[in-house]
Amino acid sequence: MADLVIDYGLLHRLAGSLHSLRGQIETDVNAVGGRSVVSTNGEVGSDAVGNPTLFAALSAFYATCHKPFQDSMQKLDDLAGLLDSVATVFSEGDSDLTTKVNAARLQASIDHWQAEENAWKQYQDSKDKVITYKYYDENGVLRTATIPLWGPDREPPKDPGAQPTSITSPDGTTTSSSQQVDGAGRVVTETSTVHTTDGLSYSETTTYTYQDFNGDGTIDNVDYTTTVTHADGSQEVIHKATSTDHTTVVTSTTKDGTTMTTVTPGQNGAYHSVTVDPQGDTTTTDVTVNPDGTGTKTVTGPKGTDVYTGDPNKDRWTKSSHEDPPPQDDPYTPVNE
């Protein structure tokens, strides 16, 4: 089966073209009212046409076309909105992945720059230094000589310039990233923004919290708060908090409300999770792990119960059964006694 390929940049540009077309139609529709006849200079009378019969026919034509063109403006708006929403969804899915991949690429680039910066600083500190040594010449006289650390046959390192702050993908998409690091060299805040060549944007800002549960000086857990700004300006805030018993609560808050997932870990990778969405619907997930490493996942929600078997370590599952939810009692159905 062929893979589905979505050119969301093309969809975004097409949506913009439809909005422009809608604006052009609106200008023309507003210029023509009722049975008016217009020219490039505006509304005209029958004397400009010269023939009353032709003027009446043109007037009837404009009146007939006026309503359909009015209706087409809403249809164009609806279609443009649909195309733009599809483009945005696929673009933001790619952007989310891009921010994670490019954050790693940027960090590698910063590490490489740091190595070059250290070499450059070492060169600046030692380029004028020499090694002094003593030797006896052919006459047995003790003499002093020097050897420069950086001789003419030794190529000095290049100035690496400013620290890199962005990564450009092969398709022209740019991800800019900024980081704040604490005294231990840990990233405490990171911001990444993706700008596509078609004008779509996506931004993530994450603040990290490091926890040492047992006080041994080793970080046991990293929590975070991430704010995602979508192309339309709307925001989503994702917060992860972990308690000392390693129970994790993740909340995702948008304009539609908050979704909260509570995960309680079990033995050998097993866990129990409960998710409550903004409508109050609850979904529970239970994962058990067998001694041989295989496992079973049971998901119970508003649409029933699904049971999966597979590999919990790789999170690969195959559905083995489904059971519909029990029927709800209808208070309007009489009960025969």
Helices and strands as residue ranges (DSSP letters): H 8-31, E 37-39, E 42-44, H 46-49, H 52-126, E 130-136, E 142-148, E 166-168, E 174-181, E 187-195, E 201-211, E 221-229, E 235-242, E 248-254, E 257-265, G 267-269, E 271-276, E 282-289, E 295-301, E 304-311, E 316-323
